[in-house]
Amino acid sequence: MNLARYCLTNAAVDHSATALEVVGAGGVQLEIWSYGDLEDMVLRIAAGLGALGLKRFDRVLLRLGHSSDFPLFYFGAIAGGYIPVPTSDLLTASEAGAILQDSGATAVVHDGQTVLPEGAGLLIGPDDIARLKAGAAGSYADTQADDPAFLIYTSGTSGTPKGVLHAQRAASGRAPMYQGWYGIRSSDRLLHAGAFNWTYTLGVGLMDPWANGATSIVYDGPRDPDVWPELIEQCDATLFAAVPSLYRRILKYGDVSPTSFPALRHGLTAGEALPADLHQSWTERTGRPLYEALGMSEISTYLSSGPDVPTRPGSSGKPQVGRRIAILSESDDDEAFAPVGEPGLLAIHEGEPGLMIGYWNRPEETEAVFRAGWFLTGDRARQDKDGYYWYEGRCDDLMNAFGYRVAPEEVERCLAAHTEVSEVAVTAVEMRPGVRLITAFVVPVDPAFGDETALADWAVVHLADYKRPKAYRFVDQLPRTASGKIMRKALL
């Protein structure tokens, strides 16, 4: 099995059908790629990389900006039997250098503008890229399902970035998402708000639409939140994918109503928990469903709501059909499962085909995340009697309050329901040596609002004493990664 071949041929679509549209401001089409042209270029790049001397499973670091070269070289490398290492163009030279060193990449593909890491070996620059594109097309490498396909690095919000190695089978392992989350059809036009270098875009925005013969639309232009409603409409997008924070900004700054973007069936959201109030606001303002999925770099999504799984605001949904998901007890009993209604460790069976091969060059860390045949996601969750899962936060985000463990997401959900709160993030802040207090960082609806007492009174009604913030700080915005996730460790 070859992942690139699976994505580009699984749907056996007409080669003249549109696979990719890159659009700019105002929905202007900058690039249009048919399935035939896309496959031809991917195989040209695969052959060209081999002609440069790359050997099977050599790593190829991608230092490319937001252009179609990113997915072309990502899929081209996989097609040729090499291992692409996608990176954000926002990384500094030292950050990119750390990934280069850790991955042992043989080659670095760059656009002449993105910062290069020190110590790079074979550099494949703009002139080389042009030559590879003009060369003859090769063929797909005869890789096996368990052979390595791509290496991605975690965002580093909870520690040092580490490589997550995925197999060729990862593409077909995404199949439960097709109907379990998207409800995707070959006639769909999926607009993804993320950049090419984000794995959320590479997977949800490219791999899955192509595997189903649909059209992927990626935007390359100013990213002000008010552009999205008009863009969704101009592109005739039937599906739209983004992080929750962007949906919130669209509602705040965009002109949105039930008559907006008539082609859109529903929105898709992942990357962080979807607050219940945001879900309600989106559905009320747009008249469209918003389906959430929970996933991670190690497997992509595995819990979701969707056309066949009605949403329950605040819940991530149910396991996608065919997924083997469990909530393990937090006791020392390796084989114990948490009772229905009680929080535990969210786990995925080790036989799940979409699960990573392991952490790159970190065998001890890989071993540590498996327990009695289950992969521990690092998330806590509980399951209700109807089979819906409720996210309770990251295990490593848990705060210790007077001996009790408190998930920041639980406190955030409570405060986010206050009418004066636009966004909120909660973490434990060290006030003095040995003393850490639960602190809420609040972005108010009205910048002039700063009433700590009002929020404290709200918390008294909705939270146990040990869960309540002991300090409030009002801020203009929350620190986030390029992909929109809150960086709790940057909250000071």
TORMAR-57204 format. One record per residue (C-alpha): y, x, z; residue in three letters. Coordinates in Angstrom, 1 decimal, padded with zeros to 4 digits. Layout:
Y_X_Z_ALA
...
This chain:
000.0_000.0_000.0_MET
003.5_001.2_-000.8_ASN
006.4_-000.6_001.0_LEU
008.8_-000.3_-001.9_ALA
006.3_-001.7_-004.3_ARG
005.5_-004.6_-002.0_TYR
009.2_-005.5_-001.6_CYS
009.9_-005.4_-005.3_LEU
006.8_-007.0_-006.7_THR
005.3_-009.3_-004.0_ASN
007.0_-012.3_-005.4_ALA
006.1_-011.4_-009.0_ALA
009.6_-012.5_-010.0_VAL
011.0_-012.4_-013.5_ASP
012.5_-008.9_-014.1_HIS
015.7_-010.5_-015.4_SER
016.3_-012.4_-012.1_ALA
019.1_-011.1_-009.9_THR
017.9_-009.0_-007.0_ALA
021.2_-007.6_-005.6_LEU
024.9_-008.4_-005.8_GLU
027.5_-006.1_-004.3_VAL
030.7_-008.1_-003.9_VAL
034.2_-007.1_-002.9_GLY
037.3_-008.8_-001.6_ALA
037.6_-012.4_-002.8_GLY
033.9_-012.4_-003.7_GLY
034.5_-010.3_-006.9_VAL
031.2_-009.0_-008.1_GLN
031.2_-005.2_-008.1_LEU
027.6_-004.6_-009.0_GLU
024.7_-006.8_-010.2_ILE
021.1_-005.5_-010.2_TRP
018.3_-007.4_-011.8_SER
014.8_-006.9_-010.4_TYR
013.8_-004.9_-013.5_GLY
016.8_-002.6_-013.3_ASP
016.4_-002.2_-009.6_LEU
012.8_-001.2_-009.8_GLU
013.5_001.2_-012.7_ASP
016.2_003.0_-010.8_MET
014.1_003.2_-007.6_VAL
011.3_004.8_-009.6_LEU
013.7_007.2_-011.3_ARG
014.9_008.4_-007.9_ILE
011.3_008.7_-006.6_ALA
010.5_010.9_-009.6_ALA
013.7_012.9_-009.2_GLY
013.1_013.7_-005.6_LEU
009.7_015.0_-006.4_GLY
011.1_017.2_-009.2_ALA
013.4_018.8_-006.6_LEU
010.4_020.0_-004.8_GLY
009.9_017.5_-002.0_LEU
006.4_017.1_-000.7_LYS
004.6_014.0_000.5_ARG
006.0_012.6_003.7_PHE
009.0_015.0_003.8_ASP
011.9_013.4_005.6_ARG
015.1_012.7_003.6_VAL
018.3_012.2_005.7_LEU
020.7_009.7_004.1_LEU
024.3_010.5_004.6_ARG
025.8_007.8_002.3_LEU
028.6_005.3_002.7_GLY
028.5_001.7_001.9_HIS
027.4_001.7_-001.7_SER
024.3_000.7_-003.6_SER
023.2_004.4_-003.5_ASP
022.0_003.7_000.1_PHE
019.3_001.2_-000.7_PRO
018.4_002.9_-003.9_LEU
017.6_006.2_-002.2_PHE
016.1_004.4_000.8_TYR
013.6_002.6_-001.4_PHE
013.4_005.4_-003.9_GLY
012.2_007.8_-001.2_ALA
009.6_005.4_000.1_ILE
008.4_004.7_-003.5_ALA
007.8_008.4_-004.0_GLY
005.9_008.8_-000.7_GLY
008.8_010.5_001.2_TYR
010.3_009.3_004.5_ILE
013.9_008.2_004.4_PRO
016.0_008.6_007.6_VAL
018.9_006.2_007.4_PRO
022.0_007.0_009.4_THR
025.4_005.5_009.9_SER
028.3_007.1_008.0_ASP
030.3_006.8_011.2_LEU
028.3_009.5_012.9_LEU
030.0_012.8_013.7_THR
028.6_016.1_012.4_ALA
027.1_016.9_015.7_SER
025.4_013.4_016.0_GLU
024.1_013.7_012.5_ALA
023.0_017.2_013.2_GLY
021.0_016.1_016.2_ALA
019.1_013.6_014.0_ILE
018.6_016.2_011.3_LEU
017.1_018.6_013.8_GLN
014.9_016.1_015.6_ASP
013.6_014.6_012.3_SER
013.1_017.9_010.6_GLY
014.5_016.5_007.4_ALA
013.9_018.7_004.3_THR
016.7_017.2_002.3_ALA
020.1_015.5_002.9_VAL
021.4_013.0_000.3_VAL
025.2_012.7_000.6_HIS
028.1_011.1_-001.3_ASP
030.5_014.0_-000.9_GLY
032.6_012.0_001.6_GLN
030.3_011.3_004.5_THR
030.3_014.0_007.2_VAL
027.4_016.4_006.8_LEU
025.3_017.8_009.6_PRO
025.3_021.5_010.3_GLU
022.1_023.4_009.3_GLY
021.2_021.1_006.4_ALA
018.7_022.6_003.9_GLY
018.5_021.0_000.5_LEU
021.7_019.1_-000.2_LEU
021.6_016.4_-002.8_ILE
025.2_015.6_-003.6_GLY
027.0_013.3_-006.1_PRO
026.2_015.4_-009.2_ASP
022.5_015.6_-008.2_ASP
022.5_011.8_-007.6_ILE
023.8_011.2_-011.1_ALA
021.1_013.5_-012.6_ARG
018.3_011.8_-010.7_LEU
019.5_008.4_-011.8_LYS
019.5_009.5_-015.4_ALA
016.0_011.0_-015.3_GLY
012.7_009.4_-016.3_ALA
011.1_006.8_-014.1_ALA
008.0_007.8_-012.2_GLY
005.4_005.6_-010.5_SER
004.8_004.4_-006.9_TYR
003.0_006.9_-004.6_ALA
-000.5_005.9_-003.8_ASP
000.2_005.5_000.0_THR
-002.0_003.7_002.4_GLN
-001.0_000.9_004.8_ALA
-000.9_003.1_007.9_ASP
000.9_006.0_006.2_ASP
004.5_006.7_007.4_PRO
007.2_004.9_005.4_ALA
010.6_005.3_007.1_PHE
012.1_006.8_010.3_LEU
015.0_005.1_012.1_ILE
016.9_006.2_015.1_TYR
017.7_003.9_018.0_THR
021.4_003.1_018.7_SER
021.4_005.2_021.8_GLY
023.1_002.6_024.0_THR
020.4_003.1_026.7_SER
019.9_006.8_026.3_GLY
019.4_009.6_023.8_THR
018.7_008.4_020.3_PRO
015.1_008.7_019.3_LYS
013.2_008.3_016.1_GLY
011.1_005.2_015.5_VAL
008.4_005.9_012.8_LEU
007.2_002.9_010.8_HIS
004.3_002.6_008.5_ALA
004.1_001.2_004.9_GLN
002.5_-001.9_006.4_ARG
005.8_-002.7_008.1_ALA
006.9_-004.7_005.0_ALA
004.0_-007.1_005.0_SER
004.2_-007.2_008.8_GLY
007.6_-009.0_008.4_ARG
006.0_-012.0_006.6_ALA
006.0_-014.2_009.7_PRO
009.8_-014.1_009.6_MET
009.9_-015.7_006.1_TYR
009.4_-019.2_007.3_GLN
009.4_-018.7_011.0_GLY
013.1_-017.7_010.9_TRP
014.6_-017.9_007.4_TYR
012.8_-020.8_005.8_GLY
013.5_-018.6_002.7_ILE
013.0_-019.7_-000.9_ARG
013.1_-017.7_-004.1_SER
016.2_-019.6_-005.1_SER
018.1_-018.4_-002.0_ASP
021.2_-016.2_-002.0_ARG
021.3_-014.4_001.3_LEU
024.6_-012.8_002.3_LEU
024.4_-010.2_005.1_HIS
027.5_-009.1_007.0_ALA
026.1_-005.7_007.9_GLY
026.5_-002.3_006.2_ALA
023.6_-000.9_004.1_PHE
023.0_001.8_006.7_ASN
022.1_-000.7_009.4_TRP
018.3_-001.5_009.7_THR
019.2_-005.2_010.2_TYR
020.7_-005.1_006.7_THR
017.9_-003.0_005.2_LEU
015.3_-005.4_006.5_GLY
016.8_-008.9_006.7_VAL
019.4_-008.3_004.0_GLY
017.2_-006.5_001.4_LEU
013.5_-006.2_002.1_MET
012.8_-009.8_003.0_ASP
014.9_-011.5_000.2_PRO
013.3_-009.2_-002.4_TRP
009.8_-009.7_-001.1_ALA
010.4_-013.5_-001.7_ASN
012.2_-013.1_-005.1_GLY
015.6_-014.2_-003.7_ALA
019.0_-012.7_-004.3_THR
020.5_-010.3_-001.7_SER
024.3_-010.3_-001.4_ILE
026.1_-007.4_000.4_VAL
029.8_-007.3_001.0_TYR
031.9_-004.2_000.4_ASP
035.5_-004.9_001.4_GLY
037.9_-005.5_004.3_PRO
035.9_-006.8_007.3_ARG
038.5_-009.0_008.9_ASP
036.8_-012.0_010.5_PRO
038.8_-014.6_008.5_ASP
037.4_-013.4_005.2_VAL
033.9_-014.6_005.8_TRP
034.2_-018.4_005.4_PRO
035.8_-018.0_002.0_GLU
033.3_-015.3_001.0_LEU
030.3_-017.4_002.0_ILE
031.7_-020.1_-000.2_GLU
032.7_-017.9_-003.2_GLN
029.2_-016.3_-003.3_CYS
027.4_-019.6_-003.1_ASP
025.4_-018.1_-000.2_ALA
022.6_-020.4_001.0_THR
021.8_-018.1_004.0_LEU
024.2_-016.0_006.1_PHE
023.1_-013.3_008.5_ALA
025.3_-011.6_011.2_ALA
025.5_-010.7_014.9_VAL
026.6_-013.3_017.4_PRO
029.9_-011.6_018.0_SER
030.9_-012.0_014.3_LEU
030.1_-015.7_014.4_TYR
032.4_-016.0_017.4_ARG
035.2_-014.2_015.6_ARG
034.7_-016.3_012.5_ILE
035.2_-019.4_014.6_LEU
038.2_-017.9_016.3_LYS
040.1_-016.6_013.3_TYR
038.6_-018.4_010.3_GLY
039.2_-021.8_008.8_ASP
035.9_-023.5_009.4_VAL
034.8_-027.1_009.2_SER
031.8_-029.2_008.1_PRO
033.2_-029.1_004.5_THR
033.2_-025.3_004.4_SER
030.7_-023.3_002.3_PHE
028.8_-026.4_001.0_PRO
025.9_-024.3_-000.4_ALA
025.0_-022.8_003.1_LEU
021.9_-024.3_004.7_ARG
022.0_-022.4_007.9_HIS
023.1_-019.2_009.6_GLY
020.8_-016.4_011.0_LEU
021.7_-014.3_014.0_THR
020.1_-011.3_015.7_ALA
021.1_-008.0_017.3_GLY
022.0_-009.5_020.7_GLU
021.5_-012.7_022.7_ALA
023.2_-015.8_021.3_LEU
025.2_-017.5_024.0_PRO
024.6_-021.2_024.3_ALA
028.3_-022.0_024.0_ASP
028.6_-020.1_020.8_LEU
025.6_-021.9_019.3_HIS
027.1_-025.2_020.2_GLN
030.6_-024.3_018.9_SER
029.1_-023.1_015.6_TRP
027.0_-026.2_015.0_THR
029.8_-028.6_016.0_GLU
032.5_-026.8_013.8_ARG
030.3_-026.2_010.7_THR
027.7_-028.9_010.9_GLY
025.1_-026.2_010.1_ARG
022.2_-024.9_012.2_PRO
022.3_-021.4_013.6_LEU
018.9_-019.9_014.1_TYR
018.4_-016.9_016.5_GLU
015.7_-014.2_016.4_ALA
014.8_-011.6_019.0_LEU
013.6_-008.3_017.7_GLY
014.0_-004.5_018.1_MET
013.9_-001.3_016.0_SER
010.2_-000.9_016.9_GLU
009.0_-004.1_015.2_ILE
012.0_-006.1_013.9_SER
012.0_-009.8_014.9_THR
009.1_-011.6_016.5_TYR
010.6_-014.6_018.4_LEU
012.8_-017.1_016.6_SER
014.0_-020.6_016.0_SER
014.0_-021.8_012.5_GLY
013.7_-024.9_010.2_PRO
010.3_-025.6_011.7_ASP
011.2_-024.6_015.3_VAL
014.1_-026.7_016.7_PRO
016.7_-024.6_018.5_THR
017.1_-024.8_022.2_ARG
020.5_-023.3_023.1_PRO
020.0_-020.2_025.2_GLY
016.4_-019.6_024.1_SER
015.4_-017.1_021.5_SER
012.8_-019.6_020.2_GLY
009.0_-019.2_019.9_LYS
006.7_-016.5_018.7_PRO
006.6_-016.6_014.9_GLN
003.3_-017.9_013.5_VAL
000.6_-015.2_013.6_GLY
002.4_-013.1_016.2_ARG
000.6_-012.1_019.4_ARG
003.2_-012.2_022.1_ILE
002.8_-012.3_025.8_ALA
004.8_-012.1_029.1_ILE
003.0_-009.6_031.4_LEU
003.3_-009.7_035.2_SER
005.7_-007.2_036.8_GLU
003.0_-006.5_039.3_SER
000.8_-003.4_039.2_ASP
-002.1_-005.3_037.6_ASP
-002.2_-004.1_034.0_ASP
-004.0_-007.1_032.7_GLU
-002.1_-009.9_034.6_ALA
000.1_-012.4_032.7_PHE
003.2_-013.9_034.2_ALA
002.8_-017.6_035.1_PRO
004.7_-020.1_032.9_VAL
008.3_-020.3_034.1_GLY
008.4_-016.9_035.8_GLU
010.1_-013.8_034.4_PRO
008.0_-010.9_033.3_GLY
007.7_-008.1_030.8_LEU
007.9_-009.2_027.2_LEU
005.1_-007.6_025.2_ALA
003.6_-007.5_021.7_ILE
000.0_-006.9_021.0_HIS
-000.8_-003.3_019.7_GLU
-002.5_-004.8_016.7_GLY
000.7_-006.3_015.3_GLU
001.0_-004.9_011.7_PRO
004.8_-004.7_012.0_GLY
004.7_-002.5_015.1_LEU
005.9_001.1_014.8_MET
003.5_004.0_014.5_ILE
005.3_005.6_017.4_GLY
008.3_007.5_018.6_TYR
008.8_010.6_016.5_TRP
007.5_013.7_018.2_ASN
007.5_011.9_021.5_ARG
003.8_011.2_022.3_PRO
004.4_010.8_026.0_GLU
007.1_008.2_025.5_GLU
005.0_006.4_023.0_THR
002.1_006.3_025.5_GLU
004.4_005.1_028.2_ALA
005.4_001.9_026.3_VAL
001.8_000.7_025.9_PHE
-000.2_-001.1_028.7_ARG
-003.7_-002.5_028.4_ALA
-003.4_-003.1_024.6_GLY
000.2_-004.4_024.7_TRP
003.4_-002.8_023.6_PHE
006.1_-003.2_026.2_LEU
009.4_-004.1_024.5_THR
011.6_-003.2_027.5_GLY
012.8_-006.8_027.7_ASP
012.3_-009.3_030.4_ARG
011.7_-013.0_029.5_ALA
010.1_-016.2_030.7_ARG
008.2_-018.9_028.8_GLN
008.8_-022.6_029.5_ASP
006.1_-025.3_029.3_LYS
006.9_-026.0_025.7_ASP
006.4_-022.5_024.5_GLY
010.0_-021.4_024.2_TYR
011.0_-017.9_025.4_TYR
014.1_-017.3_027.4_TRP
015.5_-013.8_027.3_TYR
016.2_-012.3_030.8_GLU
017.7_-009.0_029.7_GLY
016.6_-005.4_029.2_ARG
014.5_-003.9_032.0_CYS
016.7_-000.8_031.9_ASP
019.9_-002.9_032.1_ASP
018.8_-004.6_035.4_LEU
021.3_-004.1_038.2_MET
020.3_-003.6_041.8_ASN
022.1_-006.0_044.2_ALA
021.2_-005.8_047.8_PHE
017.6_-005.1_046.8_GLY
017.4_-007.8_044.2_TYR
017.2_-007.1_040.5_ARG
019.8_-008.9_038.5_VAL
019.9_-009.2_034.7_ALA
023.5_-008.8_033.4_PRO
022.8_-011.4_030.7_GLU
022.2_-014.1_033.3_GLU
025.6_-013.4_034.9_VAL
027.2_-013.2_031.4_GLU
025.8_-016.6_030.4_ARG
027.3_-018.2_033.5_CYS
030.8_-016.7_033.1_LEU
030.8_-017.2_029.3_ALA
030.6_-021.0_030.0_ALA
034.0_-020.9_031.7_HIS
036.7_-022.4_029.4_THR
039.0_-019.4_029.9_GLU
036.4_-016.8_028.9_VAL
036.1_-015.7_025.3_SER
033.7_-012.8_025.8_GLU
032.2_-011.1_028.9_VAL
030.0_-008.1_029.7_ALA
028.6_-007.3_033.1_VAL
027.3_-004.1_034.5_THR
027.1_-002.3_037.9_ALA
030.0_000.1_038.4_VAL
030.0_002.9_040.9_GLU
033.1_002.3_043.1_MET
032.3_005.3_045.4_ARG
029.3_007.6_045.8_PRO
026.3_005.4_046.6_GLY
028.1_002.1_046.2_VAL
027.7_000.2_042.9_ARG
029.2_-003.3_042.5_LEU
028.4_-005.9_039.9_ILE
031.5_-006.0_037.8_THR
032.5_-008.4_035.0_ALA
034.6_-007.2_032.1_PHE
036.3_-010.3_030.7_VAL
038.1_-010.9_027.4_VAL
040.1_-014.1_028.2_PRO
040.9_-016.8_025.7_VAL
044.5_-016.5_026.6_ASP
045.6_-012.9_027.0_PRO
047.9_-013.9_029.8_ALA
045.0_-015.3_031.9_PHE
044.0_-013.1_034.8_GLY
042.8_-015.4_037.5_ASP
040.0_-013.6_039.3_GLU
039.8_-016.4_041.9_THR
039.1_-019.0_039.3_ALA
036.2_-017.1_037.9_LEU
034.9_-016.2_041.4_ALA
034.9_-019.9_042.3_ASP
033.0_-020.7_039.1_TRP
030.4_-018.1_040.0_ALA
030.0_-019.6_043.5_VAL
029.0_-022.9_041.9_VAL
026.5_-021.4_039.4_HIS
025.1_-018.2_040.8_LEU
023.3_-017.0_043.9_ALA
025.5_-014.8_046.1_ASP
023.7_-011.6_045.2_TYR
024.2_-012.3_041.5_LYS
027.9_-012.9_041.6_ARG
030.3_-010.2_040.4_PRO
032.2_-008.5_043.2_LYS
034.9_-007.3_040.8_ALA
036.6_-008.6_037.7_TYR
038.4_-006.6_035.0_ARG
040.4_-008.2_032.2_PHE
040.2_-006.3_028.9_VAL
041.4_-006.9_025.3_ASP
038.0_-006.2_023.8_GLN
034.5_-005.0_024.7_LEU
033.1_-001.7_023.6_PRO
030.5_-002.1_020.9_ARG
028.3_000.0_018.6_THR
028.9_-000.2_014.8_ALA
026.2_-002.8_014.6_SER
028.0_-005.0_017.2_GLY
026.0_-004.4_020.3_LYS
027.8_-004.1_023.6_ILE
027.7_-000.6_025.0_MET
027.3_-001.3_028.7_ARG
027.5_002.4_029.6_LYS
031.0_002.6_028.1_ALA
032.3_-000.1_030.5_LEU
034.4_001.6_033.1_LEU
